[in-house]
Amino acid sequence: MAYKGIDVSKYQGDINFKKVKDAGVQFAIIRIGYGQYESQKDEKFEANYEGFRNQGIPVGVYLYSYAKSVNDAKKEANTVLKWLNGRELNLPVYYDIEDKSQINLGKKILTDMCIAFCEVIEKAGYWAGIYANKYFFTTYLDYEKLGERYTCWVAQYNDTNTYKGRYDMWQYTSSGKVNGISGNVDMDILYRDIFESRGNKDDKEDLPNLSEYNGNSIVDALKSVGYDSSFDSRKVLYREVGFSDEYKGTASQNEALLNALKGNQISSNYYQSDYKGLSFVDALKSIGVDSSFANRKRIARANGISNYTGSAIQNIKLLNMLKKGNLKKI
């Protein structure tokens, strides 16, 4: 699944948020400011935050960094938190690191700056991420290390994204056109399925009730209640029930789907039966779940591990629970 979005700052001027929503924009990343001083807040942040939120458009924010040290990066993060003042976000707080004044600092310092910023943001309970263009990611940052810990947003103005690192969002042009915005606007594609609302009452009422079926075939069960049993229909049902891994029609997936629909219950667990690797981080990413340390710690706590440190033993335990469908959602 891919989502169409934009990122904006004061340079987009006054935005007609309803027209933007009607144009099909599904999320927005808003510049909150630049640098480490409170006077550097983006003058349109407040209006943009309220405008998009009032239209029901999910939002995240980004800070353009001018930091020259780890300490500067921490100051920038704390300034962001002051500006946010506890506001709700649907998407990460991104650290936009790409300024020419930073390139001579070296890969280690720049990477450490990113980690320092994200750690402060995550400690405050927000989801943290890194933004940079492809060249900056691959030349000046340890992008593999960052991609293992944080969600990444990469800029490459091209028809295809050739970046080889891990990323969840791609900024593909700076000259996009969207009704409701005068002039150009950055356009983005988000590849994480994070906006679906599952588990509410209406969702349950729309699911087929298979409680009277006594067989073992999901196809036959759906047919027995006059419900479309095609692969595409089962794929949609699998997602609506609450499973997060990609539906491929495997025996274990069909069994899980049938069992869920027999009770007409939304799954309260994460599930990934097809992942064959040994990385809990990669397994979470494969089903679109935030794999940052902060979120893994929250998942661990919900599953009985109160002292999560990210150790191999803890991660293997959580991975095995995920594969069996026993890992509780948060």
C-alpha positions in Angstrom: 0.0 0.0 0.0 1.3 3.5 -0.9 -0.1 6.8 0.4 0.1 10.2 -1.4 1.4 13.1 0.7 3.0 16.4 0.7 5.5 18.3 2.9 5.0 22.0 3.5 6.5 25.1 5.2 6.0 28.8 5.2 7.0 28.9 1.6 3.7 27.4 0.6 2.0 30.5 2.0 -1.7 30.3 2.9 -3.1 26.9 2.1 -6.7 26.0 1.3 -6.8 22.8 3.4 -10.2 21.5 2.2 -9.1 21.8 -1.5 -5.9 19.9 -0.6 -7.9 17.1 1.0 -10.3 17.0 -2.0 -7.3 16.7 -4.2 -6.6 13.3 -2.6 -3.7 14.2 -0.3 -3.6 11.6 2.4 -1.0 13.0 4.8 1.2 16.0 5.4 4.6 16.6 6.9 4.9 20.1 8.3 8.1 22.0 8.9 8.0 23.0 12.6 11.1 25.1 12.4 14.9 25.1 11.8 17.8 25.2 14.2 17.9 25.2 18.0 16.4 28.5 19.0 12.8 29.1 19.8 12.7 32.1 17.6 13.3 29.8 14.6 9.9 28.3 14.6 8.2 28.1 11.2 5.8 31.0 11.0 3.1 28.9 9.3 3.4 25.8 11.6 0.5 26.6 13.8 -1.8 27.4 10.9 -0.7 24.3 9.0 -1.0 22.0 11.9 -4.5 23.1 12.7 -5.6 23.3 9.1 -4.6 19.8 8.2 -5.8 18.3 11.5 -9.2 20.0 11.1 -9.6 18.3 7.7 -8.7 14.9 9.2 -5.4 14.7 7.3 -2.7 12.8 9.3 0.4 14.9 10.1 4.0 14.6 11.0 6.7 17.3 11.4 10.3 18.0 10.4 13.0 20.2 11.7 15.7 21.5 9.4 19.0 21.1 11.2 21.9 23.4 11.4 23.6 21.4 14.3 27.3 21.1 14.4 27.6 18.7 17.3 25.7 16.1 19.3 24.9 18.7 21.9 23.5 21.0 19.2 21.3 18.1 18.0 19.9 17.5 21.5 19.1 21.2 21.8 17.3 21.1 18.5 15.2 18.1 19.6 14.3 19.9 22.9 13.3 23.0 21.0 11.0 20.8 18.8 9.4 19.4 21.9 8.8 22.9 23.3 7.1 23.8 20.0 5.0 20.7 20.0 3.9 21.2 23.6 2.3 17.8 23.8 0.5 18.0 20.4 -0.7 14.7 18.9 1.1 13.5 15.7 0.1 10.7 13.4 3.6 10.5 11.7 7.1 10.9 12.9 9.2 13.9 14.0 11.8 13.9 11.2 15.3 15.2 11.5 16.1 16.9 8.2 19.9 16.8 8.0 21.4 17.8 4.7 22.9 21.3 5.1 26.2 22.0 3.3 27.6 23.5 6.5 27.5 20.1 8.1 29.3 17.9 5.6 32.8 18.4 7.0 31.8 17.0 10.4 32.3 13.5 9.2 30.1 10.4 9.0 30.4 9.4 12.7 29.5 12.7 14.2 26.6 13.3 11.8 25.2 9.8 12.5 25.6 10.4 16.2 23.8 13.7 15.9 20.9 11.9 14.2 20.8 9.3 17.0 21.0 12.0 19.7 18.1 13.9 18.2 15.9 10.8 17.8 16.6 9.6 21.3 15.4 12.8 22.8 12.2 12.7 20.6 11.5 9.1 21.4 12.0 9.6 25.1 9.2 12.2 24.9 6.9 9.5 23.4 7.0 10.6 19.7 8.0 8.5 16.7 11.4 9.7 15.4 12.8 9.5 11.8 15.6 10.8 9.6 15.2 12.8 6.4 18.0 13.4 3.9 18.6 13.3 0.1 20.0 10.1 -1.3 23.5 11.5 -1.8 23.7 12.8 1.8 22.4 9.5 3.2 24.9 7.4 1.3 27.9 9.7 1.6 27.7 11.4 5.0 25.6 9.1 7.2 25.9 5.5 8.4 22.5 4.9 6.7 22.5 1.2 7.5 22.8 1.9 11.2 20.2 4.6 11.1 17.8 2.4 9.0 18.0 -0.3 11.5 16.9 1.9 14.3 14.7 4.6 12.8 12.2 5.2 10.0 13.9 6.9 7.0 12.5 9.4 4.5 14.7 9.8 1.4 14.6 12.5 -1.2 15.5 11.6 -4.8 13.9 13.6 -7.6 13.5 10.9 -10.2 10.9 8.5 -11.7 12.3 5.7 -9.6 14.0 5.6 -6.2 17.4 4.0 -6.5 18.4 4.4 -2.9 19.5 1.0 -1.5 19.0 1.6 2.2 15.9 1.0 4.2 13.2 3.7 3.9 9.5 4.1 4.4 8.9 7.4 2.6 10.2 8.9 -0.7 10.1 12.5 -1.6 10.1 12.3 -5.4 9.7 15.9 -6.6 9.9 19.5 -5.3 7.8 20.9 -8.1 4.5 19.1 -7.5 1.1 20.8 -8.1 -1.8 20.4 -5.7 -5.1 22.2 -5.8 -5.3 24.5 -2.8 -1.6 25.4 -2.8 -0.2 28.2 -4.9 3.1 27.3 -6.6 5.2 24.2 -6.2 5.0 21.8 -3.3 7.1 18.7 -2.4 5.4 15.4 -3.1 5.9 12.2 -1.1 4.9 8.6 -1.1 4.6 6.7 2.1 4.9 2.9 2.0 3.7 2.0 5.5 0.2 0.9 6.1 -0.4 3.0 9.2 -3.7 4.8 8.7 -6.2 2.0 8.7 -8.6 2.0 11.7 -9.3 -1.5 13.0 -11.2 -2.9 15.8 -14.1 -0.5 16.2 -17.7 -1.6 16.4 -18.6 -0.8 12.8 -15.7 -2.9 11.5 -16.9 -5.9 13.4 -20.4 -5.6 12.1 -19.2 -5.6 8.5 -17.2 -8.9 8.9 -18.9 -12.2 7.9 -20.0 -14.2 10.9 -18.7 -17.8 10.5 -19.6 -18.9 14.0 -21.9 -21.7 12.7 -19.4 -23.2 10.3 -17.8 -26.4 11.5 -15.4 -27.2 8.7 -11.8 -26.3 8.0 -11.9 -24.4 4.7 -12.1 -20.6 4.7 -13.3 -20.7 1.1 -16.2 -23.1 1.9 -17.0 -21.1 5.1 -17.3 -17.9 3.2 -19.4 -19.5 0.5 -21.7 -20.9 3.2 -22.8 -17.4 4.2 -22.9 -16.1 0.7 -19.7 -14.1 1.0 -17.2 -13.6 -1.8 -14.5 -16.2 -1.2 -12.0 -15.0 -3.9 -8.4 -14.5 -3.1 -8.7 -10.7 -3.3 -11.7 -10.8 -1.0 -9.9 -12.9 1.6 -6.9 -10.6 1.3 -9.1 -7.7 2.3 -10.7 -9.6 5.1 -7.3 -10.7 6.5 -6.3 -7.0 6.8 -9.7 -6.0 8.2 -9.6 -8.7 10.9 -6.4 -7.1 12.1 -3.5 -9.3 10.8 -0.5 -7.3 9.7 1.5 -9.6 7.5 1.0 -9.8 3.7 -1.8 -12.2 2.9 -0.5 -15.0 0.5 -3.3 -17.5 1.0 -1.0 -19.9 3.0 -2.6 -22.7 5.1 -1.6 -21.0 8.3 -3.0 -17.7 7.3 -6.3 -19.2 6.1 -6.6 -21.1 9.4 -5.9 -17.9 11.4 -8.5 -16.0 9.3 -11.1 -18.7 9.7 -10.6 -18.9 13.5 -10.9 -15.1 13.8 -14.1 -15.0 11.8 -15.6 -17.9 13.6 -15.5 -15.7 16.7 -16.1 -12.5 14.7 -13.3 -10.9 16.6 -10.7 -8.5 15.7 -7.2 -9.8 16.3 -5.5 -8.2 19.2 -2.1 -9.6 18.3 0.6 -8.9 15.8 1.1 -11.8 13.4 3.9 -12.6 10.8 4.0 -16.3 9.9 6.0 -15.9 6.7 9.1 -14.2 7.9 12.1 -16.5 7.8 14.9 -14.3 9.2 16.2 -13.9 12.7 15.7 -10.1 13.1 12.8 -8.9 15.2 13.4 -5.4 13.7 13.0 -6.7 10.2 10.0 -8.8 11.0 8.2 -5.8 12.4 9.1 -3.7 9.4 7.8 -6.4 7.1 4.3 -5.9 8.5 4.5 -2.1 8.7 5.0 -1.8 12.4 7.3 0.9 13.9 10.5 -1.0 14.7 12.3 1.8 16.6 13.9 0.9 19.9 11.3 3.0 21.7 8.3 1.2 20.1 10.0 -2.2 20.6 10.3 -1.4 24.3 6.6 -0.6 24.4 5.8 -3.9 22.7 8.1 -5.8 25.0 6.4 -4.2 28.1 3.0 -5.2 26.8 4.2 -8.7 26.4 5.7 -9.2 29.9 9.3 -7.9 29.3 9.6 -4.9 31.6 13.4 -4.5 31.3 13.8 -4.5 27.5 17.3 -3.6 26.4 17.2 -5.0 22.9 19.2 -8.0 23.7 19.4 -11.0 21.3 17.5 -13.2 23.8 14.7 -10.7 24.3 14.4 -10.1 20.5 14.3 -13.8 19.7 11.6 -14.3 22.3 9.5 -11.5 20.9 10.1 -12.7 17.3 8.9 -16.2 18.2 5.7 -14.8 19.7 5.2 -12.7 16.6 5.5 -15.7 14.3 3.0 -17.7 16.4 0.5 -14.8 16.5 0.9 -14.5 20.3 2.5 -11.0 20.3 0.0 -8.5 21.9 -0.5 -5.2 20.1 0.0 -1.9 21.8 
